[in-house]
Amino acid sequence: RHSGINRPPPGTGIKVHFKDSKGNLLKTVEANEGDDILAIAHEYDIDLEGACEGSVACSTCHVILPPEYYDLLPEPEDNENDMLDMAFGLTDTSRLGCQVKLTRELDGLTATLPSATRNMFVDG
């Protein structure tokens, strides 16, 4: 699953800003329509874990989105909500990065990483 994504030519992709839990910008990257936030983070060496490799079996790719972008996404499915219930620092606009697929209307999205993650396989 983590074979990487095809980076779009500079200036043609959908911009995604990654911030740390304190609001500091980590990196702004470009991705393609259909790419998910977890795959993008891995492609650009952003520290977003994804222990289950996007199979919606953990909450380690938890990200916090601005309300205006969160509202553009389809509602989370039950399995995503179940995993989010275990996420550290859960907010009203939390999503699993593996489930956020980019569309053109998400251009400029900011994904904020929580201050910690909870990996049930490691942390118990």
Sequence and secondary structure as in RCSB ss.txt:
>XXXX:A:sequence
RHSGINRPPPGTGIKVHFKDSKGNLLKTVEANEGDDILAIAHEYDIDLEGACEGSVACSTCHVILPPEYYDLLPE
PEDNENDMLDMAFGLTDTSRLGCQVKLTRELDGLTATLPSATRNMFVDG
>XXXX:A:secstr
  S      TTSSEEEEEE TTS EEEEEEE TT BHHHHHHHTT     TTTTSSS STTEEE  HHHHTTS  
  HHHHHHHTT TT  TTEEEGGG B  GGGTTEEEE  S    HHHH 
